[in-house]
Amino acid sequence: MDCPADTGAISESLSTDEEYNIVPIDIEVTDIASQKLRELLNMEPNNVVLKVAVHRGGCSGYLYDMKIVDIPKEEGYQISEVNGIQVAISDYDSSLLAGIVIDFQDSLMGGGFKIENPNASKACSCGISFA
């Protein structure tokens, strides 16, 4: 069974009066993931970060999203440098992403970036969805 469609970043769909807990982000990027991310970031202009976000959707309720973006200028983001990689996480997503480990697995059958999340109570077999 395929995962349901992504319904958009949670932090981008908030109403202004919605309350949430802000948790300090403390994430880890493995050596191999750092190396791969540096390769990607070196192809981009300066002042970019790896933005990690959570979207509603997937088999288990949430999907991870990682992309290289300009450094967010608006308030509401925590930016942390990990192994020389600048990572931005919205305050709204912080409670779901605090403590994650970003890894890279090279495999003939679907390698790529993987996120280990100590906050996830369950994960889907698709590997991109969690609750």
N, C-alpha and C positions, 0 to 999 in steps of 0.2 A: 504494500500500500504506500503510495506517495504521500509526502507531507503536504498539508494544506498550504495554500498560498500565503506569502508574506503580506501582512496588512500594514506595514509601515513602522518606522521607528517610534517607540513609545514616547521618547523625550520630545519628538516633533508633534505629537498629537495631544499633548497635555492642555487642559484648560488652566487658566491663570490661577484659579483658586483650589486646584487639586493639591493635596498635601502628600509629601513623601519624605522618607528618611534619607539624609545625606550621610554616606559612610566614606571615611577616608579610603582611597584605593591603595592597595598594596599588592601589586601584581608582579609576576615573574615572567621573563621571556628567556627561554632556553638559549644556549649558545648557538645551536643550529638555526633556530628561528631568528635570532638576532642577525646572524650572517645573511640569511635570505632577505630579511627586511631591509638591511643596509644596502643590499644589491638593488632592491626596488626603490628605496628612497634616493639612492645616488642618481637614478634616472629622472628624478623630479626636481623642480626648482626648489630654492631654499624656502624656509618658513612653512614646511609641511609637517604633519604628524600622522601617526597611525591612529585612526579613530575607531574605537571598539564600542559597539552599541548593541542594544537588544531590541528586537522587533516582536510584535505579537504575531503568532502563527506557529506553524510546525506541528508535528504530531503530539508534542508534549506541552505546548503552550507558548514557548518563546523560541526565537531564532537568534543566533549570533550574526553580527555584521561587522566586518573589518574592511576599512578602506583608507586610502591615503588622501588626506584633505588639507586645505590651508589651515593654519592654526586658527581655531575658533576665536573670534574677537568678542563674541557676546559672553555675558556672564553665565554661570551655570555649568562650567566644565572644570574638571580637575585634569591638569596636565602633569605627567610624571615622566622622568627620564629613567629608563631601565636599559642597562647594557648599551648605552649610547643611542637608544631609540626613544624618541618622544612619543608618548601615548596619551591620547585624550579620551576621557570617559565623562559623559554627562553626569551631573549630580543625581539626576533621576535614576539613571541606570546603575549608580554606584552600589546600591545594596545587592543587586543581582550579580555584579561583576567583581566585587572586592575579593582579592585573594586568588584570582584566576591565574593559570599558567598557560602561556601561549607557547606552543611547540610546533615543530615542523617535522613531518614524517614523509620520507621519500619512499614511494612504493609504486610498483608497476600497476597496481590495482587501486589507484586513487590516493596518491600522496597529496600533501598540502598542509596548510596550517590547521592545527587542532587546538581546541581550548579545553582544558581541564578546569572544572568549576566546583569548588567545595560547597557552593551554595545550592547546587542543583540537587533536588530530592530524587529526580529520575531523569533519564536521558533516553532519547529514541534511538533505535538501531540505525537510523540514517546518519547519526553522528553530528547533526547540526541543530538539533532541537533539544530543549530541556525544560524542566518545570522546577 
